[in-house]
Amino acid sequence: MDVGTVRVGLASSDPDGLIATPVATLARATSKKGHLPTDIAQVVREVQERRVGVVYVGLPVHMSGAEGSASDAARAYAVQLAQAIAPISVRLVDERMSTVSAHHALQASGRSGRRQRQVVDQAAAVVILQSALDAERASGRRPGERVAFDPAKHSPVARGGAAGDARTTVE
């Protein structure tokens, strides 16, 4: 997933985890008390329908590796998603240059700037997922940081609770 402030790009892989393909671009939504935001609810449906084993969420970091406010927002989104799809694993992976790579790929395919905006989030999600799949094949381990939360302390947003206390672990 490529999580932005306005849109969320989704990609999926084939059952063997070899090739990432675009799925959809969702509008970001805010939640009403006691309800999941519509974008996260749609992701939950996609995860269930596709029988997803793990969800990779792009973590935007600066070229130096430092994190900023966009990283904080992606982490918060990932925690909310992890609560909604538990016990399915959500992992944060470095997404440096994913949007730039997506723009270059779209230009190379002949898409104009206006037409790129419609699919760049999906294309960035493809870049993020393909990088994660390639890293997993190379190392034999799932890449990135596992998003964890304490369900005993923080109930999922779907049940009207708070967003939860975010923490990530490296596996």
C-alpha positions in Angstrom: 0.0 0.0 0.0 1.1 3.5 -0.8 -0.6 5.7 1.9 -0.9 9.4 1.2 -2.9 12.2 2.8 -5.4 12.2 0.0 -5.3 8.7 -1.6 -4.2 5.2 -0.9 -2.8 3.0 -3.7 -3.3 -0.7 -3.5 -1.4 -3.5 -5.2 -1.5 -7.2 -5.0 0.6 -10.1 -6.0 0.0 -13.4 -7.6 -0.4 -16.4 -5.3 3.3 -17.3 -5.6 4.4 -13.8 -4.6 6.3 -13.2 -7.8 4.6 -10.3 -9.5 3.0 -7.2 -8.1 0.0 -5.7 -10.0 -2.1 -2.6 -9.4 -5.5 -3.0 -7.7 -7.1 0.3 -6.9 -6.7 3.9 -5.7 -8.9 4.7 -2.7 -9.8 8.1 -1.4 -8.7 8.7 2.1 -11.5 9.0 4.5 -12.0 10.0 8.1 -13.7 7.8 10.6 -16.9 8.5 12.5 -16.8 7.4 16.1 -17.2 3.7 16.3 -16.7 3.0 12.6 -13.7 2.3 10.3 -12.9 4.9 7.7 -14.3 3.8 4.3 -10.8 3.4 2.8 -9.7 1.0 5.6 -13.0 -0.9 5.3 -12.3 -1.4 1.6 -8.8 -2.6 2.3 -10.3 -5.1 4.8 -12.6 -6.4 2.1 -9.7 -6.7 -0.4 -7.6 -8.6 2.2 -10.5 -11.0 2.9 -11.4 -11.5 -0.7 -7.8 -12.1 -1.9 -6.9 -14.2 1.2 -3.9 -12.0 1.8 -1.1 -13.4 4.0 0.6 -10.1 4.8 0.1 -6.4 4.0 3.0 -4.2 3.2 2.5 -0.5 3.9 5.1 2.0 2.5 6.9 4.0 5.1 8.0 7.4 3.7 11.4 8.3 5.0 13.8 11.1 3.9 16.7 10.2 1.7 18.9 10.4 4.9 16.7 7.7 6.5 15.2 10.1 9.0 11.4 10.0 9.6 9.1 12.9 9.5 5.4 13.7 9.8 4.5 11.6 6.8 6.2 8.6 8.5 4.1 9.3 11.6 0.9 9.3 9.6 1.8 6.1 7.8 2.6 4.4 11.1 -0.7 5.5 12.6 -2.6 4.2 9.5 -0.7 0.9 9.6 -1.7 0.4 13.3 -5.4 1.2 12.5 -5.2 -1.3 9.6 -3.4 -4.0 11.7 -6.2 -3.7 14.3 -8.9 -4.1 11.6 -7.3 -7.2 9.9 -5.7 -9.0 12.9 -4.3 -11.6 13.0 -3.0 -10.9 9.4 0.4 -9.2 9.6 1.0 -5.6 8.6 4.6 -4.6 7.9 6.1 -1.2 7.2 8.7 -1.1 4.4 10.9 1.7 3.3 9.3 3.4 0.3 12.0 5.8 -0.6 11.8 6.7 -4.3 8.6 4.6 -4.9 6.6 7.5 -6.2 9.5 8.8 -8.3 10.0 5.3 -9.7 6.2 5.0 -10.4 6.2 8.4 -12.3 9.2 7.3 -14.4 7.5 4.0 -15.2 4.3 5.7 -16.2 6.2 8.2 -18.4 8.0 5.3 -20.1 4.7 3.7 -20.8 3.5 6.8 -22.5 1.0 8.1 -19.9 0.6 11.9 -19.9 1.0 13.9 -16.6 -2.8 14.3 -16.2 -3.4 10.6 -16.7 -0.5 9.7 -14.4 -2.2 11.4 -11.4 -5.1 8.9 -11.7 -2.9 5.8 -11.3 0.4 7.0 -9.7 -0.7 5.8 -6.2 -1.4 2.3 -7.6 1.9 2.3 -9.5 3.8 3.4 -6.3 2.0 0.5 -4.4 3.3 -1.8 -7.1 6.8 -0.6 -6.6 6.6 -1.0 -2.8 5.1 -4.5 -3.1 7.5 -5.7 -5.8 10.5 -4.5 -3.7 9.1 -6.3 -0.7 8.5 -9.5 -2.7 12.0 -9.3 -4.2 13.6 -8.7 -0.7 11.7 -11.7 0.7 12.8 -14.0 -2.0 16.4 -12.8 -1.6 16.6 -13.2 2.2 13.9 -15.8 2.9 12.4 -13.4 5.5 9.6 -10.9 5.3 11.1 -7.5 5.0 10.3 -4.4 7.1 9.0 -3.7 10.6 6.0 -5.7 11.9 3.2 -3.5 13.2 2.1 -4.6 16.6 -0.4 -3.4 19.1 -1.7 -4.7 22.4 -5.3 -5.8 21.8 -5.9 -6.1 25.6 -5.1 -2.4 26.1 -6.5 -0.9 22.9 -9.6 -2.2 21.2 -9.8 -1.9 17.4 -11.4 1.2 15.9 -14.0 -1.1 14.3 -15.4 -1.6 17.8 -15.3 2.0 18.7 -12.0 2.1 20.6 -9.0 4.4 20.2 -6.5 4.0 17.4 -4.1 2.2 19.7 -0.6 2.4 20.8 1.7 2.0 17.9 4.9 0.0 18.1 6.8 -1.8 15.5 9.3 -4.6 15.7 11.9 -5.8 13.3 11.8 -9.5 12.6 
